[in-house]
Amino acid sequence: MNLFDVYSLYDIEPVRGEGSYVYDSDGTRYLDLYGGHAVISVGHAHPRYVKAIADQVARLGFYSNSVQNSLQTRFARRLGKISGYDDYSLFLCNSGAEANENAIKLASFHTGKSKVLAFDKAFHGRTSGAVAATDNPAIVSPFNRTLNVEFARLNDIADVERHLASGEFCAVIVEGIQGVAGIRMPEDDFLRQLRDLTERLGVVLIADEIQSGYGRSGKFFAHQYSGIRPDIITCAKGIANGFPMGAVLISPEFEARKGMLGTTFGGNHLACAAALSVLDIIEDENLIDNAASVGQYFIDRLKKMPQLKDVRGRGLMIGVEIEGSASEMRKRLLFDHHIFTGGAGATTVRLLPALNLSKEQADIFLKEFQNLLNEK
Ligand SMILES: Cc1ncc(COP(=O)(O)O)c(C=O)c1O
């Protein structure tokens, strides 16, 4: 059997990782500024993470959501405390798309309405509702296409107001920082206006923090720069450092009913052990502060490079817009200098490293990147 050929692959196979480095089978070392697509939060093979998962799988890897699981309640308490959402409740699932799917479902149950407003260039995942709210027709099948989703312009509150005027909307979904779009920032003022408007109209505000959350922006959630409190927040990616997990944080306005949401694997013992160890490491190693300070260091230095068209982002979620092809630049960085980066669109290089990246590691990239820019 062959693999279904849907991914464009680099001809490199990392077989081992340590901190912000991965190694291929020949032992070649690569600096990882991509974090396996914003997933590696505490670094590859962190010893505390490895031990937590190994200990748990040796005890009990999985049991279903039909019995008590104190790992889930411990994780919920810890996540509530570190995120500032103590009073919210938690639903655990397995991926980002699934988290958004459940968030939209909850908003629809709660309001009895069916329409969702998303934003231009948004990416919310590839399952049915999540992909319908994603602004990319190439990945929306005829089955997924629905009149239940409309798109407004990001940072244009009048456009949002015009859409919501029909009174048919259960939710507005917005990324804390748009990632796949190339690190596009909702303005803090826009988020505050969006919060006021949705509150006034009784529309649920969903913050998709799947890429921008979990400390990546230099705060636990990127929307916290604006001071708003969304009704629902979705997370995944960095939550368990690569162990598949998604989470929905739900405000106290929502009432749970038995059977309303559910999943076989969500919140399983191994996922919770992985996620608890990620929180231990984030707290004990001050990784959110590190993301803020190393991120600012990166951004300040990148902004001094005269060849760049734009530098956007917060913390360790950075988009660098170059003249010419981002894909060519990423290949040169990878094959000539052994540095992994992410892409977004034709001209943006995305940096999404582990939150414990050091300034010295940032300098390695900055030097090679500047040299490549100088060659042009
Ligand atoms: C903002 C955002 N939402 C949702 C998703 C989907 O997450 P997953 O691939 O885990 O389903 C992604 C993944 O890139 C994302 O960046």
The ligand as an ORCA input file, in Angstrom:
! r2SCAN-3c Opt
* xyz 0 1
  C      -5.549     28.548     13.931
  C      -5.715     27.078     13.656
  N      -6.904     26.505     13.904
  C      -7.100     25.185     13.689
  C      -6.092     24.377     13.208
  C      -6.354     22.905     12.969
  O      -5.670     22.131     13.891
  P      -5.460     20.551     13.610
  O      -4.550     20.435     12.435
  O      -4.876     20.031     14.902
  O      -6.802     19.986     13.331
  C      -4.838     24.938     12.928
  C      -3.743     24.109     12.382
  O      -2.813     24.583     11.752
  C      -4.651     26.323     13.157
  O      -3.477     26.916     12.887
*
